[in-house]
Amino acid sequence: MRFSVDAHAIGQHLTGNETYIRNLLNNFARLDREADFVAYLSRENAFPGVPDRFTKRLVPQNPYLRVGFELARKTREDSPELLHVQYTSPLFCPVPVVATVHDLSFLEHPEYFTRFRALQLRLSVKRTVERAARIITVSEFSKESILRAYGLRDEKVVVIPNGVSSEFRSIDREVARRSLLPHLPAPFILCVSDVQPRKNHLRLVTAFESLLKTHPKLPHHLVFVGKETWFSPVVEAAAAKSGVANRIHFTGFVSDDQLLRYYNACDLFAYPSLYEGFGLPILEAMACGRAVVCSNTSSMPEVADSAALLFDPNSVDQIMRAMADLLLDVNLRGRMERLGVQNAAKFSWETSAARTLDVYYAVAGSKRRRSQVAASTLALRNRV
């Protein structure tokens, strides 16, 4: 049995998409030692990030060449049972496709995209989901959106939540803080995400300014960790014009090792996104033992469960009050930290990978291996 995976996101700093496919591949290697796996990568320096025994094939970084020609050509040469992609399958794919669609933000909030990019995704994702043998998505919220938008059969769309990497764990807070010196000498609130309009950085800046005006004795800073984008100058200008510019920091993209230290060093994690198909940073922060405040929209209440304080992301006042509640109430913050650790433990990349293999073998029509993978999935679920 041979399965191929479009892993071009690895090494591209594509954050969520890269985290997703990298963790699946690494866990496939542990869970399934019989099948062959072919990973299509767009950078040679990404090869070491894929398990050694997997076949690695180079495809173009240019998406038009990759989707239009090369992925189809490579799958014809490799003859896998299927090809797993995220969002967009190649034109004229010669094998069945399993497609992961994390969310439909391009349909439900096209204002967050350029007009061309929104149109491109509308056309390519529609073609992909209609032709795919199975759709994987990461939350019940996203599944309902997909069923509603495309009129698919319920059984065609499978919900497999993301996991939390074991790299994200609680470490000594003072050790984490000292590792960030001298850049962050003060306690801080952390936000992790690419700088995009839907991540709602602007309201968080305003809410933070309001927090310090309302509670002037708070010593906290606000730290944004995430890849810079075309929208970064807008957010940075808003921070500079605020009355607390000297207490707002932007780190840009950081490695997972550095991110672990930021999570553990912060006093509070804030995630004010307007729309998410999942919201993985919520769980990463919880796994590191940090209290979380996040939006009450889209998938985030589903992911956070009862382990975070929720707010309306359109309300600066609600964002400010949620942060104040946790910073000023030590007992409440400690309770949310404990609940967060328990909630994050429910989400494992091993389980996600095992359930994804269930889908692969179902599409390939192999009852023998499907039952074996299902048994491993059950064992993993019992562990968590």
C-alpha positions, 0 to 999 in steps of 0.5 A: 500500500502506498499513500502520497501526501502534498507536504509543500507547506513544510519549510515555508513558514505556513504556520497552521498548514505546516504544523498540520502536515508535519505532525501527521507525517511524523506520526504516520511513521510511528503508527504504520510501518507497512505502508509506503509514504511519498511526501511532495516537498517544495524545498530540499532543506525541508527533507530532513523534517520528514521521516527518513524512510519516506520517499521525498519528491521535489515539486515546484514552489510556484502553486500554478506549476505544482497544482497545474502540472507537477503533482499530477505528473508525480502521482502518475509516476508513483502510482499511490492509492491516493493523494492527500492535499490541503484545500486544493487538489491537482488538475486531472489527478489520476488517483483518488484525493483526500482533501483537508479543508480547515475552514471556509473563511474565504467564503464566509469572510472574503473581506479578509482576502484579496479579491483575486485570492478569494476567487481563486480559493472559491473555484479551486476548493469547490472543484476539490471537495466535489471530486474528493473521495473524502474530506477531512476537517478539524472541527464540527463548526467547519464541518457544518460550514462545508456541508452547508456551502457544498451540499455534500453527504454527511458521511463524506466529511470527517471531523478529525481535530488537530493535536497538540505537539508534545513539544508544548509543555509546562516548563519552569516559568522563571527559566522561560522568562530569563531566556527571553531577557533582556528584551522582555524584562516585564510580565506580559500578555501573549498573542500568537498568530500571523498578522492578518485582519481576521486575527483582530490585532487592532482591537487587542491593541486598543483593549490593552491600552484600555486595560492599562488606563483602567488599571494603571498599576498593572506592569504588563506588556503585550507581545505579538508573536507571528509571521509578518505580512502585508498587514503588519505595518497597519498593526504596528502603526496602531500600536505606535499611535496608542498611548502604550507604544513602549509596552507593545512588542512584535517578534515576527516568526519564531521557532517552536523552541522559542515559542515554547518559552514565550508561552511559558513565560507569559502571564496570560494568553489572548486570542481575539481572532474573528474566525477560526476553523480550529485555533491551535494556539489556544491549545498550545498555550493551555498545554504550557499551563497558561490561562487563556482568554479567547473569542466566542465565535466560530470553532473557538468555544468548541476547542477551548471548551470550558477552560478559557474565558470567552469574549465577543471579539468585536467588543474592545470592552469585553476583551479588556475585561476578560484580560483584567479578570484573569490578571487581577484574580490569582485564584481564577487564573490558577483554576483556568490554568489547571482546566486548560492543561486538562483540556489540551491533554484531550488533543493528540497528534497521534490520535489525529494521525491514526484517524487520518490513516483510518480514512486513507485505508477506507478510501483505498478499500483495505478492510484488514489494515483499516481495522488494525489502524482503528484498533490503534486509534482506540488504544490512543484514545484510551490513553488520553 
